[in-house]
Amino acid sequence: MPRRVSGGSRNERWALVPDPGFGTTSSPPHGTAVSPIESRRRRAVTRAAAGAEAVAAGQQPSDGQSSDQRRVGWSRARLAAAVSMTRCVRGAGVSNQLLVDELDFIAATGSRGEVRAGTALVHRGSRMPEVHLVERGAVAVLGDHGGRRPILDFALRRELCCAVPVLLHQNAPWDAVAVTDGVVVTMPADVFTSAVRERWVDRWTTRALTWLAEVGARVGDVDESDPAAQVAELLLRARGEFAVEPCRRTIADLLDLDDSSVREILGRLEMLEAIDLSGGRVAIVRTDILRAVSADTPYMQPRG
């Protein structure tokens, strides 16, 4: 189970708890009954998944969720909003999407298992002995920025989770955590890299370059020193109008900020006339001001 860590700008944080069974490939072969992976993996959670797990365990959620929000994992609407804001410019995760021959090969040689919301599939800094194909559900890729755990990307249905670091023989640069209940197909890393080398080297060379650009852009967004700059960057990528409450929650999810911080930043952006919050909607008014804020200029400094 997750353990609470005190301190920092947010009210609560959740840390990874080691599990000696992580990194095995003991789930049943393709075609057999699905068995839970959850018991042999350690957990890593965002605040939302932590609250969901507390409910599943019969505990009171610690983040003030109302009774109608108490469910395991994210809702479809919540996931769709976060994925849309993450991928709105770069498109639908091109580097993660597989062709039919790849899907068939992984299904035939990998092992299928259930995962629960909050289950960690990849652990930052550790060796990656497996790759994971998401068959059902969604997995969030979590960075580490000043004690916060911003979401860099998602792996969705028929997409691989963090496959490029495996091909590059790197330790995991971040954590990957299921945000919904789902099913994944797991394949040993050496089997996957051999298949890429023998069958799909050209397509994966292109995918690796695309993936590095995609994730590099997202890391660059969350590496801004000021959270206001990060919020402005998200709003610039997600052009258009949004309902205020879902927009606040999505920003909090993606940047791992508490709700009060998001409200304060959006209020300051409205005072600068960069956005309009009237009518229960968030509308972009001045992209030039948002760009200045995202560049961490003095726009957001308190006026004397």
DRENFIBA-518179 format. One line per 2 residues: number of its first residue (from 1); their letters; for each residue x, y, z of C-alpha. Coordinates in nm, 2 decimals, padded with zeros to 4 digits. Example, Ala and Ser with C-alpha at 12.3 -4.5 7.8 and 13.67 -1.06 7.14 Angstrom:
2
1> AS> 01.23/-00.45/00.78; 01.37/-00.11/00.71 .
END
This chain:
304
1> MP> 00.00/00.00/00.00; 00.11/00.36/-00.05 .
3> RR> 00.27/00.54/00.24; 00.22/00.91/00.33 .
5> VS> 00.51/01.15/00.31; 00.48/01.48/00.49 .
7> GG> 00.61/01.82/00.38; 00.61/02.02/00.06 .
9> SR> 00.37/02.27/-00.09; 00.08/02.02/-00.12 .
11> NE> -00.13/01.89/00.17; -00.04/01.52/00.10 .
13> RW> 00.21/01.32/-00.11; 00.23/00.95/-00.18 .
15> AL> 00.56/00.76/-00.23; 00.65/00.43/-00.38 .
17> VP> 00.68/00.13/-00.15; 00.92/-00.14/-00.27 .
19> DP> 00.79/-00.49/-00.36; 01.05/-00.77/-00.40 .
21> GF> 00.83/-00.94/-00.66; 00.85/-00.66/-00.91 .
23> GT> 01.01/-00.74/-01.24; 00.90/-01.10/-01.27 .
25> TS> 00.71/-01.24/-01.56; 00.51/-01.51/-01.38 .
27> SP> 00.16/-01.42/-01.51; -00.01/-01.70/-01.71 .
29> PH> 00.05/-01.75/-02.08; -00.17/-01.59/-02.35 .
31> GT> -00.51/-01.77/-02.37; -00.53/-01.88/-02.00 .
33> AV> -00.75/-01.73/-01.73; -00.65/-01.38/-01.63 .
35> SP> -00.48/-01.36/-01.29; -00.41/-01.04/-01.09 .
37> IE> -00.07/-00.88/-01.13; -00.15/-00.64/-00.85 .
39> SR> -00.03/-00.86/-00.56; 00.33/-00.89/-00.69 .
41> RR> 00.38/-00.53/-00.78; 00.45/-00.23/-00.56 .
43> RA> 00.21/00.06/-00.57; 00.27/00.42/-00.69 .
45> VT> -00.01/00.66/-00.69; -00.11/01.02/-00.76 .
47> RA> -00.34/01.18/-00.51; -00.64/01.07/-00.72 .
49> AA> -00.54/00.71/-00.73; -00.45/00.72/-00.36 .
51> GA> -00.81/00.83/-00.28; -00.95/00.56/-00.50 .
53> EA> -00.74/00.30/-00.32; -00.86/00.43/00.02 .
55> VA> -01.22/00.38/-00.09; -01.15/00.03/-00.22 .
57> AG> -01.00/-00.05/00.12; -01.31/00.08/00.30 .
59> QQ> -01.13/00.39/00.43; -01.23/00.76/00.41 .
61> PS> -01.07/00.93/00.11; -00.81/01.18/00.23 .
63> DG> -00.85/01.44/-00.05; -01.21/01.55/00.03 .
65> QS> -01.38/01.35/-00.24; -01.76/01.34/-00.22 .
67> SD> -01.94/01.01/-00.21; -02.02/01.02/-00.59 .
69> QR> -01.65/01.06/-00.67; -01.55/00.75/-00.46 .
71> RV> -01.46/00.50/-00.72; -01.15/00.29/-00.81 .
73> GW> -00.95/00.46/-01.08; -01.03/00.76/-01.30 .
75> SR> -01.36/00.80/-01.48; -01.37/00.80/-01.86 .
77> AR> -01.44/01.17/-01.87; -01.15/01.25/-01.64 .
79> LA> -00.91/01.04/-01.84; -01.03/01.18/-02.17 .
81> AA> -00.98/01.54/-02.05; -00.63/01.47/-01.93 .
83> VS> -00.53/01.28/-02.25; -00.67/01.55/-02.47 .
85> MT> -00.47/01.82/-02.30; -00.15/01.61/-02.30 .
87> RC> -00.18/01.51/-02.67; -00.36/01.80/-02.82 .
89> VR> -00.06/01.93/-03.02; 00.15/01.62/-03.07 .
91> GA> -00.14/01.39/-03.18; -00.24/01.05/-03.06 .
93> GV> 00.08/00.91/-02.91; 00.23/00.80/-03.25 .
95> SN> 00.53/00.64/-03.09; 00.32/00.41/-02.87 .
97> QL> 00.08/00.28/-03.14; 00.15/-00.06/-03.29 .
99> LV> 00.07/-00.23/-03.62; -00.13/-00.55/-03.65 .
101> DE> 00.18/-00.77/-03.68; 00.33/-00.63/-03.37 .
103> LD> 00.00/-00.67/-03.17; -00.03/-01.03/-03.29 .
105> FI> 00.33/-01.11/-03.19; 00.31/-00.96/-02.85 .
107> AA> -00.03/-01.14/-02.78; 00.12/-01.47/-02.89 .
109> TG> 00.44/-01.45/-02.69; 00.35/-01.23/-02.39 .
111> SR> 00.15/-01.30/-02.08; -00.18/-01.13/-01.99 .
113> GE> -00.28/-01.01/-01.64; -00.51/-00.77/-01.47 .
115> VR> -00.39/-00.45/-01.30; -00.58/-00.24/-01.05 .
117> AG> -00.58/00.14/-01.05; -00.27/00.26/-00.86 .
119> TA> -00.05/-00.04/-00.96; 00.30/00.06/-01.07 .
121> LV> 00.43/-00.11/-01.38; 00.75/00.08/-01.42 .
123> HR> 00.97/00.23/-01.14; 01.19/00.52/-01.19 .
125> GS> 01.57/00.44/-01.17; 01.52/00.07/-01.19 .
127> RM> 01.60/-00.18/-01.46; 01.32/-00.26/-01.70 .
129> PE> 01.30/-00.63/-01.74; 00.96/-00.61/-01.92 .
131> VH> 00.75/-00.41/-02.16; 00.38/-00.37/-02.12 .
133> LV> 00.11/-00.36/-02.39; -00.21/-00.20/-02.26 .
135> ER> -00.50/-00.41/-02.37; -00.76/-00.24/-02.15 .
137> GA> -00.74/00.07/-01.93; -00.48/00.34/-01.91 .
139> VA> -00.14/00.39/-01.76; 00.01/00.73/-01.67 .
141> VL> 00.38/00.81/-01.70; 00.49/01.02/-01.40 .
143> GD> 00.78/01.25/-01.38; 00.95/01.39/-01.07 .
145> HG> 00.97/01.77/-01.03; 01.04/01.93/-00.70 .
147> GR> 00.85/01.67/-00.51; 00.55/01.68/-00.74 .
149> RP> 00.46/01.39/-00.98; 00.34/01.55/-01.30 .
151> IL> 00.20/01.33/-01.57; 00.42/01.33/-01.88 .
153> DF> 00.21/01.10/-02.10; -00.04/00.81/-02.11 .
155> AL> -00.03/00.46/-02.25; -00.38/00.37/-02.37 .
157> RR> -00.54/00.07/-02.54; -00.31/-00.11/-02.79 .
159> EL> -00.01/00.11/-02.69; 00.31/00.01/-02.53 .
161> CC> 00.42/00.17/-02.20; 00.78/00.31/-02.19 .
163> AV> 00.92/00.08/-02.46; 01.18/00.32/-02.60 .
165> PV> 01.40/00.32/-02.28; 01.40/-00.06/-02.30 .
167> LL> 01.54/-00.04/-02.66; 01.80/00.21/-02.55 .
169> HQ> 01.90/-00.02/-02.26; 01.83/00.25/-02.01 .
171> NA> 01.70/00.23/-01.65; 01.35/00.36/-01.62 .
173> PW> 01.36/00.75/-01.63; 01.02/00.77/-01.46 .
175> DA> 00.73/00.57/-01.30; 00.43/00.43/-01.49 .
177> VA> 00.12/00.38/-01.29; -00.23/00.25/-01.39 .
179> VT> -00.50/00.51/-01.34; -00.78/00.27/-01.42 .
181> DG> -00.84/-00.10/-01.37; -00.73/-00.28/-01.68 .
183> VV> -00.54/-00.56/-01.85; -00.19/-00.56/-01.98 .
185> VT> 00.02/-00.80/-02.19; 00.37/-00.84/-02.05 .
187> MP> 00.67/-00.94/-02.26; 01.03/-00.99/-02.14 .
189> AD> 01.25/-00.70/-02.25; 01.50/-00.93/-02.43 .
191> VF> 01.23/-01.09/-02.64; 01.10/-00.75/-02.73 .
193> TS> 01.43/-00.60/-02.83; 01.52/-00.91/-03.04 .
195> AV> 01.19/-00.89/-03.22; 01.25/-00.52/-03.29 .
197> RE> 01.60/-00.59/-03.42; 01.49/-00.88/-03.64 .
199> RW> 01.15/-00.76/-03.76; 01.08/-00.39/-03.71 .
201> VD> 01.40/-00.20/-03.68; 01.31/00.08/-03.93 .
203> RW> 00.97/00.16/-03.78; 01.11/00.16/-03.43 .
205> TT> 01.40/00.39/-03.53; 01.14/00.64/-03.64 .
207> RA> 00.92/00.58/-03.33; 01.22/00.63/-03.10 .
209> LT> 01.29/00.97/-03.24; 00.93/01.07/-03.23 .
211> WL> 00.90/00.95/-02.87; 01.21/01.14/-02.76 .
213> AE> 01.06/01.46/-02.92; 00.72/01.41/-02.76 .
215> VG> 00.83/01.33/-02.41; 01.11/01.59/-02.43 .
217> AR> 00.85/01.86/-02.51; 00.64/01.75/-02.21 .
219> VG> 00.94/01.74/-01.98; 01.03/02.09/-02.09 .
221> DV> 00.68/02.21/-02.00; 00.70/02.08/-01.64 .
223> DE> 01.06/02.18/-01.59; 00.95/02.55/-01.58 .
225> SD> 01.05/02.69/-01.24; 00.71/02.85/-01.18 .
227> PA> 00.39/02.64/-01.17; 00.21/02.94/-01.33 .
229> AQ> 00.44/02.90/-01.63; 00.34/02.53/-01.65 .
231> VA> -00.03/02.61/-01.63; 00.01/02.87/-01.91 .
233> EL> 00.19/02.62/-02.13; -00.09/02.37/-02.09 .
235> LL> -00.35/02.63/-02.17; -00.15/02.74/-02.48 .
237> RA> -00.15/02.38/-02.61; -00.52/02.33/-02.53 .
239> RG> -00.67/02.61/-02.73; -01.04/02.67/-02.71 .
241> EF> -01.29/02.68/-02.42; -01.34/02.44/-02.13 .
243> AV> -01.58/02.41/-01.84; -01.40/02.56/-01.54 .
245> EP> -01.42/02.27/-01.29; -01.30/01.99/-01.53 .
247> CR> -01.03/02.22/-01.65; -00.91/02.29/-01.30 .
249> RT> -00.91/01.92/-01.21; -00.72/01.83/-01.53 .
251> IA> -00.45/02.08/-01.47; -00.42/01.95/-01.11 .
253> DL> -00.40/01.60/-01.24; -00.14/01.67/-01.50 .
255> LD> 00.08/01.90/-01.29; 00.02/01.73/-00.95 .
257> LD> -00.09/02.06/-00.80; -00.34/02.11/-00.52 .
259> DS> -00.68/02.26/-00.61; -00.61/02.59/-00.43 .
261> SV> -00.29/02.65/-00.62; -00.47/02.59/-00.95 .
263> RE> -00.75/02.83/-00.85; -00.50/03.10/-00.75 .
265> IL> -00.30/03.07/-01.07; -00.62/03.08/-01.30 .
267> GR> -00.74/03.38/-01.10; -00.41/03.56/-01.15 .
269> LE> -00.42/03.48/-01.52; -00.77/03.62/-01.54 .
271> ML> -00.66/03.94/-01.37; -00.39/03.97/-01.64 .
273> EA> -00.67/03.93/-01.90; -00.50/03.63/-02.04 .
275> ID> -00.81/03.41/-01.98; -01.18/03.47/-01.91 .
277> LS> -01.35/03.26/-01.64; -01.70/03.40/-01.68 .
279> GG> -02.00/03.18/-01.75; -01.84/02.87/-01.60 .
281> RV> -01.60/02.84/-01.88; -01.22/02.89/-01.93 .
283> AI> -01.16/03.09/-02.25; -00.82/03.19/-02.39 .
285> VR> -00.82/03.57/-02.44; -00.46/03.68/-02.49 .
287> TD> -00.22/03.41/-02.61; 00.07/03.67/-02.61 .
289> IL> 00.03/03.71/-02.23; 00.01/03.33/-02.18 .
291> RA> 00.33/03.30/-02.38; 00.50/03.56/-02.16 .
293> VS> 00.39/03.38/-01.85; 00.50/03.04/-01.99 .
295> AD> 00.84/03.20/-02.05; 00.85/03.29/-01.68 .
297> TP> 00.86/03.67/-01.74; 00.77/03.92/-01.46 .
299> YM> 00.40/03.92/-01.57; 00.29/03.70/-01.28 .
301> QP> 00.49/03.89/-01.02; 00.29/04.08/-00.75 .
303> RG> 00.25/04.44/-00.83; 00.38/04.70/-00.58 .
END
